[in-house]
Amino acid sequence: MMESIPSLQHLLDHLPSQLPIGSSNDYPFINFTLLDECEEGVPGAVAAIFKKSFGWECEDVKLTIKARGRHVAAAALVLAECMGHLDCATNLALIEQWIKKLTKMATATYEEYGTKILQAGMSDAPIDVDLLGSDHTKAKKSNPVSHKCGGPWGQLT
C-alpha cells in the first residue's frame, strides 16, 4: 500500500518533541523550486537532495528522522509539488519511493521515542500506520519552493 502525502505531512508535522529543530542547511525544503534544466531531471535531483537530508537505508540499518520542525515538514510539500510536475508525471517511482520511505522513517522515529502517532485533531487516539491513505493528493497549500539544482552543498551527482 502506498502512503499518501497528507498522511506523511501529518507525521512530519507531529514528530516527537525530543528531536532537535532541523535547520534549513540540513533540510533545504522551504524555498525549494523545481527547475527543468537539472541534468538528472527533476525526480533525480529531488531524490539526491532527499538522500542527502534523510540518508538512505541499507537492508540491515533502520533509519529514523533526526530532526523536527518546519524545515523537515516542508519535505512533504516538495513531494506534493513533484507529483504534479510534468517531468515527474512519467516517472513517479522515485517520488513514490520517497513518500513510502519517509513515512517508514517517521513511524520508526515515533517508535524509537515511544511516542504515539496521533490522528489529526485527536489528542490521544493513535493512528494505525497500515491504514494510511493510498492516494497521492497534491497539497492544496501554495508551496513557496525555490531551490536550484546543486544548492549550497555543490553540484548534485
PERA-V817134 format. One record per pair of residues at least 12 apart in sequence whose C-alpha atoms are under 6 Angstrom apart, sorted by the first residue. I is the first residue (numbers start at 1). J is the second residue. Records with the same first field share a line. If there is no record, write none. Layout:
I=J / J
This chain:
2=134
3=100 / 132 / 133 / 134
4=133 / 134 / 135 / 136
5=136
8=103
9=76
12=73
13=73
15=68
19=67 / 68
20=67
21=67 / 68 / 69
22=67 / 68 / 69
24=71
26=53
27=53 / 71 / 72
29=74 / 75
30=74 / 145
31=144 / 145 / 146 / 147
32=145 / 146 / 147
33=145 / 146 / 147
43=88
63=105
64=105 / 108 / 109
65=105 / 109
80=138 / 139
